[in-house]
């Protein structure tokens, strides 16, 4: 049985919000656990726009993105938490810097209470 740690970054198949029939492989970060499932936040390489869109306020920058195993500057998409069974996680690509992860959790607490 695989062991999963909070802050680890995995590839997941993420459905598009506006078209659930389509999906994209994208990195996501483990931020919690609910029963036997894991709670994750997806990431994106598209930073906030200028001028910012309403959803941009929920993008959290990953400062040490290389250490997290990401290949480009990235942001966490914090508005939506993703609950997936452990079997849905694909390859682990890295782990967030401890300080970045602590700040992410504080931000998620602000967003989701």
N, CA, C and O atoms as a MOPAC input file, in Angstrom:
PM7 MOZYME 1SCF
protein

 N      0.84500 1    -1.18200 1     0.00000 1
 C      0.00000 1     0.00000 1     0.00000 1
 C      0.89200 1     1.24800 1     0.00000 1
 O      1.82700 1     1.35900 1     0.79300 1
 N      0.59000 1     2.15900 1    -0.88300 1
 C      1.39000 1     3.37600 1    -1.03300 1
 C      1.16200 1     4.32500 1     0.15000 1
 O      0.08000 1     4.36900 1     0.73500 1
 N      2.21000 1     5.07700 1     0.48100 1
 C      2.13900 1     6.06700 1     1.55300 1
 C      2.11900 1     7.46000 1     0.90900 1
 O      2.91100 1     7.73900 1     0.00900 1
 N      1.23500 1     8.31000 1     1.36200 1
 C      1.09500 1     9.65900 1     0.82300 1
 C      1.34300 1    10.66700 1     1.93800 1
 O      0.84000 1    10.51400 1     3.05100 1
 N      2.13000 1    11.70700 1     1.62400 1
 C      2.41600 1    12.75900 1     2.60100 1
 C      1.77800 1    14.07600 1     2.17400 1
 O      1.69100 1    14.38100 1     0.98500 1
 N      1.33700 1    14.84600 1     3.15600 1
 C      0.82000 1    16.17600 1     2.86800 1
 C      1.93300 1    17.00900 1     2.24000 1
 O      3.08700 1    16.94000 1     2.66100 1
 N      1.57300 1    17.79000 1     1.23500 1
 C      2.54100 1    18.63100 1     0.54600 1
 C      3.15200 1    17.98200 1    -0.67700 1
 O      3.81400 1    18.65400 1    -1.46800 1
 N      2.94100 1    16.66800 1    -0.84800 1
 C      3.46900 1    16.00900 1    -2.04100 1
 C      2.68200 1    16.44000 1    -3.26700 1
 O      1.48900 1    16.73300 1    -3.19200 1
 N      3.37800 1    16.47300 1    -4.40200 1
 C      2.78000 1    16.89200 1    -5.67400 1
 C      2.67500 1    15.66700 1    -6.57700 1
 O      3.66700 1    14.98500 1    -6.83500 1
 N      1.46300 1    15.39700 1    -7.05100 1
 C      1.18500 1    14.24500 1    -7.91200 1
 C      0.50700 1    14.69400 1    -9.19600 1
 O     -0.17900 1    15.71500 1    -9.22600 1
 N      0.70800 1    13.92400 1   -10.24600 1
 C     -0.08100 1    14.11200 1   -11.46400 1
 C     -1.45900 1    13.51900 1   -11.21900 1
 O     -1.58400 1    12.41200 1   -10.69600 1
 N     -2.50100 1    14.27000 1   -11.60400 1
 C     -3.87700 1    13.76000 1   -11.54600 1
 C     -4.57800 1    14.11700 1   -12.85200 1
 O     -4.17100 1    15.03800 1   -13.56000 1
 N     -5.62400 1    13.38300 1   -13.15300 1
 C     -6.48000 1    13.70700 1   -14.29300 1
 C     -7.57500 1    14.63200 1   -13.76100 1
 O     -8.42300 1    14.19900 1   -12.98100 1
 N     -7.56300 1    15.89400 1   -14.17300 1
 C     -8.49600 1    16.91500 1   -13.65400 1
 C     -9.49100 1    17.29400 1   -14.73200 1
 O     -9.10900 1    17.73900 1   -15.81400 1
 N    -10.77000 1    17.11700 1   -14.43400 1
 C    -11.83400 1    17.51300 1   -15.35900 1
 C    -11.91900 1    19.03000 1   -15.44900 1
 O    -11.64900 1    19.73700 1   -14.47800 1
 N    -12.29300 1    19.52000 1   -16.61800 1
 C    -12.51200 1    20.95100 1   -16.77700 1
 C    -13.80100 1    21.33500 1   -16.06600 1
 O    -14.79200 1    20.61000 1   -16.13800 1
 N    -13.79100 1    22.47500 1   -15.37700 1
 C    -14.97300 1    22.92000 1   -14.64600 1
 C    -16.14300 1    23.19900 1   -15.58000 1
 O    -17.29100 1    22.90800 1   -15.24100 1
 N    -15.86300 1    23.75700 1   -16.74800 1
 C    -16.94900 1    24.11400 1   -17.66700 1
 C    -17.32700 1    22.98200 1   -18.62900 1
 O    -18.32000 1    23.10000 1   -19.34700 1
 N    -16.55500 1    21.88700 1   -18.65900 1
 C    -16.86200 1    20.74400 1   -19.51600 1
 C    -16.31200 1    19.48000 1   -18.86400 1
 O    -15.21700 1    19.03400 1   -19.20700 1
 N    -17.07200 1    18.88800 1   -17.91400 1
 C    -16.59000 1    17.72300 1   -17.16500 1
 C    -16.28400 1    16.49400 1   -18.03000 1
 O    -15.65000 1    15.55100 1   -17.55900 1
 N    -16.72700 1    16.50100 1   -19.28100 1
 C    -16.43700 1    15.37900 1   -20.18100 1
 C    -14.97500 1    15.40400 1   -20.62900 1
 O    -14.44400 1    14.39000 1   -21.08000 1
 N    -14.32900 1    16.56300 1   -20.50400 1
 C    -12.92900 1    16.69000 1   -20.89900 1
 C    -12.07300 1    16.85600 1   -19.64800 1
 O    -12.52600 1    17.34900 1   -18.61500 1
 N    -10.82700 1    16.43000 1   -19.77900 1
 C     -9.92000 1    16.54300 1   -18.63700 1
 C     -8.50400 1    16.80600 1   -19.12600 1
 O     -8.20200 1    16.73800 1   -20.31700 1
 N     -7.65600 1    17.10700 1   -18.16400 1
 C     -6.26400 1    17.42100 1   -18.45500 1
 C     -5.41100 1    16.84900 1   -17.32600 1
 O     -5.80000 1    16.89900 1   -16.15900 1
 N     -4.26600 1    16.31600 1   -17.67500 1
 C     -3.32100 1    15.85100 1   -16.67200 1
 C     -2.62400 1    17.08500 1   -16.10100 1
 O     -2.01300 1    17.86300 1   -16.83400 1
 N     -2.72700 1    17.25200 1   -14.78300 1
 C     -2.09200 1    18.41600 1   -14.16600 1
 C     -1.58400 1    18.06500 1   -12.77600 1
 O     -2.11600 1    17.16300 1   -12.12800 1
 N     -0.55800 1    18.77400 1   -12.31300 1
 C     -0.06700 1    18.53700 1   -10.95300 1
 C     -1.07400 1    19.02200 1    -9.91600 1
 O     -1.77000 1    20.01700 1   -10.11500 1
 N     -1.13100 1    18.29500 1    -8.80700 1
 C     -1.98100 1    18.68200 1    -7.68200 1
 C     -1.24900 1    18.35600 1    -6.38900 1
 O     -0.42200 1    17.44500 1    -6.34000 1
 N     -1.56300 1    19.10800 1    -5.34600 1
 C     -0.86500 1    19.00900 1    -4.06800 1
 C     -1.80800 1    18.43500 1    -3.01400 1
 O     -2.95000 1    18.87600 1    -2.88100 1
 N     -1.31600 1    17.44900 1    -2.26800 1
 C     -2.10100 1    16.85800 1    -1.18400 1
 C     -2.14600 1    17.84500 1    -0.01800 1
 O     -1.11200 1    18.25500 1     0.51000 1
 N     -3.37800 1    18.21900 1     0.37500 1
 C     -3.53400 1    19.17000 1     1.47900 1
 C     -4.36900 1    18.61400 1     2.62900 1
 O     -4.50900 1    19.26800 1     3.66200 1
 N     -4.92500 1    17.41200 1     2.46000 1
 C     -5.73800 1    16.85100 1     3.52100 1
 C     -6.18700 1    15.44500 1     3.21000 1
 O     -5.84300 1    14.86700 1     2.17900 1
 N     -6.97600 1    14.90300 1     4.14400 1
 C     -7.50100 1    13.54500 1     4.01100 1
 C     -8.93400 1    13.54300 1     4.51400 1
 O     -9.24600 1    14.18200 1     5.51900 1
 N     -9.79800 1    12.83300 1     3.82200 1
 C    -11.20600 1    12.70000 1     4.21100 1
 C    -11.56700 1    11.22500 1     4.07400 1
 O    -11.70000 1    10.71000 1     2.96300 1
 N    -11.72600 1    10.54600 1     5.21700 1
 C    -11.93600 1     9.09200 1     5.22900 1
 C    -10.77700 1     8.42600 1     4.49400 1
 O     -9.62600 1     8.58900 1     4.89900 1
 N    -11.04800 1     7.68600 1     3.43100 1
 C     -9.97600 1     7.02500 1     2.68500 1
 C     -9.50400 1     7.84300 1     1.48900 1
 O     -8.57400 1     7.43800 1     0.79200 1
 N    -10.13100 1     8.98200 1     1.24600 1
 C     -9.76400 1     9.81700 1     0.10200 1
 C     -8.76600 1    10.89500 1     0.50900 1
 O     -8.59800 1    11.20600 1     1.68900 1
 N     -8.11100 1    11.45400 1    -0.50300 1
 C     -7.18100 1    12.56100 1    -0.28200 1
 C     -7.80800 1    13.85200 1    -0.79600 1
 O     -8.57300 1    13.83400 1    -1.76000 1
 N     -7.48900 1    14.96100 1    -0.15900 1
 C     -7.94200 1    16.28500 1    -0.58200 1
 C     -6.73800 1    16.96900 1    -1.22500 1
 O     -5.64700 1    17.01000 1    -0.65600 1
 N     -6.96400 1    17.50600 1    -2.42400 1
 C     -5.88000 1    18.13100 1    -3.17900 1
 C     -6.30800 1    19.48100 1    -3.72100 1
 O     -7.49700 1    19.78300 1    -3.81500 1
 N     -5.31100 1    20.29400 1    -4.07900 1
 C     -5.55200 1    21.50300 1    -4.86300 1
 C     -4.76200 1    21.34500 1    -6.15600 1
 O     -3.59700 1    20.95000 1    -6.14400 1
 N     -5.41300 1    21.66000 1    -7.26500 1
 C     -4.75200 1    21.60100 1    -8.56400 1
 C     -3.82600 1    22.80100 1    -8.71100 1
 O     -3.93800 1    23.78300 1    -7.97800 1
 N     -2.91300 1    22.70600 1    -9.66600 1
 C     -2.01700 1    23.82100 1    -9.95100 1
 C     -2.19600 1    24.26100 1   -11.40300 1
 O     -2.74400 1    23.53700 1   -12.23400 1
 N     -1.72200 1    25.45100 1   -11.67200 1
 C     -1.75600 1    25.99700 1   -13.02200 1
 C     -0.48900 1    26.82300 1   -13.24500 1
 O      0.13100 1    27.30500 1   -12.29700 1
 N     -0.12200 1    26.97400 1   -14.50700 1
 C      1.01000 1    27.84600 1   -14.83400 1
 C      0.51700 1    29.23000 1   -15.25200 1
 O      1.31600 1    30.11400 1   -15.56000 1
 N     -0.79600 1    29.41000 1   -15.26100 1
 C     -1.36500 1    30.71000 1   -15.62800 1
 C     -1.58800 1    31.53800 1   -14.36600 1
 O     -2.48400 1    31.26600 1   -13.56700 1
 N     -0.76000 1    32.53700 1   -14.21400 1
 C     -0.86200 1    33.40600 1   -13.05100 1
 C     -2.04900 1    34.33900 1   -13.13800 1
 O     -2.79400 1    34.30700 1   -14.11700 1
 N     -2.23200 1    35.16400 1   -12.13400 1
 C     -3.32000 1    36.14500 1   -12.15900 1
 C     -3.20100 1    37.06800 1   -13.36600 1
 O     -2.10100 1    37.41200 1   -13.80000 1
 N     -4.34400 1    37.45700 1   -13.89200 1
 C     -4.37200 1    38.33800 1   -15.06100 1
 C     -4.26300 1    39.79600 1   -14.63500 1
 O     -4.41000 1    40.13000 1   -13.45900 1
 N     -4.00300 1    40.66000 1   -15.61900 1
 C     -3.93000 1    42.09500 1   -15.36700 1
 C     -4.82100 1    42.79700 1   -16.37600 1
 O     -4.47200 1    42.83600 1   -17.55600 1
 N     -5.95000 1    43.35200 1   -15.97100 1
 C     -6.46000 1    43.43200 1   -14.59600 1
 C     -6.93400 1    42.06400 1   -14.10400 1
 O     -7.31500 1    41.21200 1   -14.90800 1
 N     -6.91100 1    41.85400 1   -12.79400 1
 C     -7.28600 1    40.55200 1   -12.24700 1
 C     -8.75300 1    40.21700 1   -12.47800 1
 O     -9.62200 1    41.08700 1   -12.42200 1
 N     -9.01100 1    38.94400 1   -12.73900 1
 C    -10.37600 1    38.40800 1   -12.81900 1
 C    -10.80600 1    38.04100 1   -11.39500 1
 O     -9.95400 1    37.88800 1   -10.52000 1
 N    -12.11600 1    37.89800 1   -11.14900 1
 C    -12.56900 1    37.58000 1    -9.78400 1
 C    -11.93800 1    36.31400 1    -9.19300 1
 O    -11.64200 1    36.27900 1    -7.99900 1
 N    -11.72900 1    35.28100 1   -10.00800 1
 C    -11.17400 1    34.02900 1    -9.48400 1
 C     -9.67100 1    34.11600 1    -9.21300 1
 O     -9.11900 1    33.24600 1    -8.53900 1
 N     -9.00200 1    35.15000 1    -9.72300 1
 C     -7.55800 1    35.29100 1    -9.49900 1
 C     -7.21900 1    35.44700 1    -8.02100 1
 O     -6.11100 1    35.11000 1    -7.60300 1
 N     -8.16200 1    35.95700 1    -7.22200 1
 C     -7.89200 1    36.12400 1    -5.79700 1
 C     -7.70300 1    34.78300 1    -5.08100 1
 O     -7.22900 1    34.74100 1    -3.94600 1
 N     -8.07700 1    33.68700 1    -5.75300 1
 C     -7.94400 1    32.35600 1    -5.16200 1
 C     -6.72900 1    31.59500 1    -5.68500 1
 O     -6.56300 1    30.41300 1    -5.38100 1
 N     -5.88200 1    32.25500 1    -6.46300 1
 C     -4.64200 1    31.63800 1    -6.94100 1
 C     -3.53600 1    31.94300 1    -5.94700 1
 O     -3.30800 1    33.09500 1    -5.57800 1
 N     -2.85500 1    30.89100 1    -5.52300 1
 C     -1.78300 1    31.03400 1    -4.53700 1
 C     -0.44700 1    30.69600 1    -5.20100 1
 O     -0.29700 1    29.59900 1    -5.73900 1
 N      0.53000 1    31.61400 1    -5.17600 1
 C      1.80800 1    31.35500 1    -5.84900 1
 C      2.65200 1    30.30600 1    -5.11600 1
 O      2.74900 1    30.31500 1    -3.88900 1
 N      3.24700 1    29.42300 1    -5.87900 1
 C      4.19200 1    28.44600 1    -5.32700 1
 C      5.57800 1    29.03900 1    -5.54200 1
 O      6.12800 1    28.95900 1    -6.64000 1
 N      6.13600 1    29.62700 1    -4.50500 1
 C      7.39700 1    30.34900 1    -4.64200 1
 C      8.55600 1    29.43100 1    -5.01500 1
 O      9.34600 1    29.75300 1    -5.90200 1
 N      8.65700 1    28.30500 1    -4.34900 1
 C      9.73100 1    27.34600 1    -4.62300 1
 C      9.21300 1    26.23000 1    -5.53800 1
 O      9.23800 1    25.05300 1    -5.18000 1
 N      8.74500 1    26.62600 1    -6.71900 1
 C      8.09700 1    25.68400 1    -7.63000 1
 C      9.05000 1    24.61200 1    -8.13700 1
 O      8.62800 1    23.47900 1    -8.36600 1
 N     10.30900 1    24.93700 1    -8.31500 1
 C     11.26900 1    23.91100 1    -8.77400 1
 C     11.43700 1    22.81700 1    -7.71600 1
 O     11.46800 1    21.63100 1    -8.04600 1
 N     11.54400 1    23.21500 1    -6.45500 1
 C     11.69000 1    22.24500 1    -5.36400 1
 C     10.46700 1    21.33100 1    -5.29300 1
 O     10.57900 1    20.17200 1    -4.89100 1
 N      9.30700 1    21.84600 1    -5.68100 1
 C      8.07600 1    21.06000 1    -5.66400 1
 C      7.99600 1    20.10400 1    -6.85900 1
 O      7.03500 1    19.34400 1    -6.97600 1
 N      8.99100 1    20.13700 1    -7.74000 1
 C      8.99700 1    19.23500 1    -8.88800 1
 C      8.31000 1    19.79000 1   -10.11600 1
 O      8.09800 1    19.07200 1   -11.09300 1
 N      7.95900 1    21.07300 1   -10.07100 1
 C      7.26900 1    21.69900 1   -11.19600 1
 C      8.29300 1    22.28800 1   -12.16700 1
 O      9.39700 1    22.65900 1   -11.76800 1
 N      7.91800 1    22.36900 1   -13.43600 1
 C      8.86700 1    22.81500 1   -14.46500 1
 C      8.71700 1    24.28400 1   -14.83100 1
 O      9.55100 1    24.83400 1   -15.55100 1
 N      7.65700 1    24.92600 1   -14.34100 1
 C      7.39500 1    26.34000 1   -14.63200 1
 C      6.84300 1    27.01400 1   -13.38500 1
 O      6.32200 1    26.33700 1   -12.49800 1
 N      6.94900 1    28.35100 1   -13.30300 1
 C      6.27100 1    29.05000 1   -12.20600 1
 C      4.79800 1    28.63700 1   -12.17500 1
 O      4.14500 1    28.56700 1   -13.21600 1
 N      4.28400 1    28.36500 1   -10.97500 1
 C      2.94400 1    27.80000 1   -10.84900 1
 C      2.18100 1    28.41100 1    -9.68400 1
 O      2.76000 1    28.99100 1    -8.76500 1
 N      0.86300 1    28.26100 1    -9.75400 1
 C     -0.05900 1    28.74200 1    -8.72200 1
 C     -1.00700 1    27.62200 1    -8.35500 1
 O     -1.38200 1    26.81500 1    -9.20600 1
 N     -1.40200 1    27.56600 1    -7.08100 1
 C     -2.43000 1    26.63700 1    -6.62500 1
 C     -3.79600 1    27.25100 1    -6.92200 1
 O     -4.00600 1    28.44900 1    -6.73100 1
 N     -4.71000 1    26.42200 1    -7.38800 1
 C     -6.09000 1    26.85200 1    -7.63400 1
 C     -6.89600 1    26.52100 1    -6.38400 1
 O     -7.42000 1    25.41500 1    -6.25200 1
 N     -6.99400 1    27.47200 1    -5.47500 1
 C     -7.49700 1    27.21200 1    -4.12500 1
 C     -9.00400 1    27.32900 1    -3.94600 1
 O     -9.51900 1    26.99000 1    -2.88100 1
 N     -9.71100 1    27.79100 1    -4.94100 1
 C    -11.15700 1    27.93500 1    -4.77700 1
 C    -11.83800 1    26.58000 1    -4.65200 1
 O    -12.79100 1    26.43400 1    -3.88600 1
 N    -11.35900 1    25.58500 1    -5.39800 1
 C    -11.97800 1    24.26100 1    -5.42100 1
 C    -11.02000 1    23.23400 1    -4.82400 1
 O     -9.88300 1    23.08700 1    -5.27200 1
 N    -11.50300 1    22.52900 1    -3.80600 1
 C    -10.75000 1    21.41600 1    -3.24900 1
 C    -11.19000 1    20.14700 1    -3.96900 1
 O    -12.38000 1    19.94400 1    -4.20800 1
 N    -10.23200 1    19.29900 1    -4.31200 1
 C    -10.51200 1    18.08100 1    -5.06500 1
 C    -10.39600 1    16.89400 1    -4.12700 1
 O     -9.38200 1    16.73800 1    -3.44600 1
 N    -11.42300 1    16.05500 1    -4.08100 1
 C    -11.38000 1    14.83700 1    -3.27200 1
 C    -11.26700 1    13.65000 1    -4.22400 1
 O    -12.12600 1    13.44400 1    -5.08100 1
 N    -10.20000 1    12.87700 1    -4.06200 1
 C     -9.94600 1    11.73700 1    -4.93700 1
 C     -9.51500 1    10.52100 1    -4.12400 1
 O     -8.89600 1    10.65400 1    -3.06800 1
 N     -9.85100 1     9.32900 1    -4.63200 1
 C     -9.28900 1     8.13500 1    -3.99400 1
 C     -7.78800 1     8.07800 1    -4.26900 1
 O     -7.31800 1     8.58500 1    -5.28800 1
 N     -7.05200 1     7.46900 1    -3.37000 1
 C     -5.59800 1     7.37900 1    -3.51400 1
 C     -5.18400 1     6.76000 1    -4.84500 1
 O     -4.15100 1     7.11900 1    -5.41100 1
 N     -5.99600 1     5.83100 1    -5.34000 1
 C     -5.68000 1     5.13100 1    -6.58400 1
 C     -5.68800 1     6.06300 1    -7.79200 1
 O     -5.11500 1     5.73000 1    -8.83000 1
 N     -6.32800 1     7.22200 1    -7.67300 1
 C     -6.42100 1     8.16600 1    -8.79300 1
 C     -5.14500 1     8.98100 1    -8.97000 1
 O     -4.93400 1     9.59500 1   -10.01700 1
 N     -4.29700 1     8.98600 1    -7.94700 1
 C     -3.04400 1     9.73200 1    -8.05300 1
 C     -2.06000 1     8.94900 1    -8.90500 1
 O     -1.90400 1     7.73700 1    -8.75600 1
 N     -1.40000 1     9.67400 1    -9.80300 1
 C     -0.43800 1     9.03600 1   -10.67900 1
 C      0.96000 1     9.22400 1   -10.10700 1
 O      1.15900 1     8.97400 1    -8.91900 1
 N      1.89700 1     9.63700 1   -10.86700 1
 C      3.28900 1     9.73300 1   -10.42300 1
 C      3.51700 1    10.92200 1    -9.49100 1
 O      3.03200 1    12.02300 1    -9.75000 1
 N      4.25700 1    10.69200 1    -8.40300 1
 C      4.68100 1    11.77000 1    -7.51400 1
 C      5.83900 1    12.49900 1    -8.18300 1
 O      6.81800 1    11.88000 1    -8.60100 1
 N      5.71700 1    13.82200 1    -8.28100 1
 C      6.77800 1    14.58500 1    -8.95400 1
 C      7.59500 1    15.44300 1    -7.99900 1
 O      8.61000 1    16.01400 1    -8.39900 1
 N      7.17000 1    15.54300 1    -6.74400 1
 C      7.93300 1    16.34600 1    -5.80400 1
 C      7.15900 1    16.60800 1    -4.52800 1
 O      6.11900 1    16.00300 1    -4.26900 1
 N      7.68900 1    17.51600 1    -3.74600 1
 C      7.04600 1    17.91100 1    -2.49300 1
 C      7.29300 1    19.39700 1    -2.28500 1
 O      8.39000 1    19.90100 1    -2.52700 1
 N      6.25800 1    20.08400 1    -1.83400 1
 C      6.37600 1    21.51800 1    -1.59800 1
 C      7.37700 1    21.81700 1    -0.49900 1
 O      7.55400 1    21.03300 1     0.43300 1
 N      8.02700 1    22.96300 1    -0.62200 1
 C      8.86300 1    23.49600 1     0.43300 1
 C      7.99500 1    23.63400 1     1.68400 1
 O      6.84200 1    24.05600 1     1.59500 1
 N      8.53800 1    23.28400 1     2.83400 1
 C      7.76100 1    23.27900 1     4.07800 1
 C      7.12900 1    24.63900 1     4.37400 1
 O      5.96200 1    24.70500 1     4.76200 1
 N      7.87100 1    25.70100 1     4.19900 1
 C      7.33700 1    27.05400 1     4.46900 1
 C      6.22800 1    27.41000 1     3.48100 1
 O      5.19300 1    27.95000 1     3.87200 1
 N      6.44900 1    27.10500 1     2.19000 1
 C      5.39900 1    27.34600 1     1.18400 1
 C      4.12700 1    26.59700 1     1.54900 1
 O      3.02500 1    27.12900 1     1.41900 1
 N      4.28500 1    25.35500 1     2.00800 1
 C      3.13000 1    24.52800 1     2.34400 1
 C      2.36200 1    25.10800 1     3.53500 1
 O      1.13200 1    25.14400 1     3.52600 1
 N      3.09000 1    25.55900 1     4.55300 1
 C      2.43500 1    26.16100 1     5.72700 1
 C      1.64200 1    27.40200 1     5.32400 1
 O      0.52400 1    27.60600 1     5.79700 1
 N      2.21400 1    28.22800 1     4.45400 1
 C      1.52200 1    29.43800 1     4.00300 1
 C      0.30400 1    29.06100 1     3.15200 1
 O     -0.74300 1    29.70100 1     3.24600 1
 N      0.44600 1    28.02000 1     2.32100 1
 C     -0.69300 1    27.53300 1     1.53400 1
 C     -1.83900 1    27.10400 1     2.44300 1
 O     -2.99300 1    27.45300 1     2.19200 1
 N     -1.53200 1    26.35500 1     3.49100 1
 C     -2.58500 1    25.91100 1     4.41900 1
 C     -3.27700 1    27.09600 1     5.08600 1
 O     -4.49500 1    27.07800 1     5.26400 1
 N     -2.51500 1    28.12600 1     5.45500 1
 C     -3.11400 1    29.33100 1     6.03500 1
 C     -4.05200 1    29.99900 1     5.02400 1
 O     -5.13900 1    30.45600 1     5.37800 1
 N     -3.61300 1    30.04900 1     3.76100 1
 C     -4.43000 1    30.65400 1     2.71200 1
 C     -5.71600 1    29.84600 1     2.50500 1
 O     -6.79600 1    30.41900 1     2.36300 1
 N     -5.59500 1    28.51300 1     2.48900 1
 C     -6.78500 1    27.65800 1     2.32200 1
 C     -7.75100 1    27.84200 1     3.48500 1
 O     -8.96600 1    27.81200 1     3.29300 1
 N     -7.21900 1    28.03200 1     4.69100 1
 C     -8.08200 1    28.27300 1     5.85900 1
 C     -8.84300 1    29.58300 1     5.68600 1
 O    -10.01300 1    29.67500 1     6.06000 1
 N     -8.19400 1    30.58800 1     5.12700 1
 C     -8.85300 1    31.86200 1     4.87000 1
 C     -9.95400 1    31.70900 1     3.82600 1
 O    -11.03200 1    32.28600 1     3.96600 1
 N     -9.68400 1    30.93800 1     2.79200 1
 C    -10.64900 1    30.75400 1     1.69500 1
 C    -11.82300 1    29.87200 1     2.12000 1
 O    -12.97700 1    30.19900 1     1.84200 1
 N    -11.53400 1    28.76100 1     2.78900 1
 C    -12.56800 1    27.76200 1     3.06700 1
 C    -13.04100 1    27.72500 1     4.51600 1
 O    -13.99000 1    27.01300 1     4.84600 1
 N    -12.37700 1    28.49300 1     5.38000 1
 C    -12.79900 1    28.57100 1     6.77200 1
 C    -12.56600 1    27.33000 1     7.47800 1
 O    -12.86800 1    27.23000 1     8.66700 1

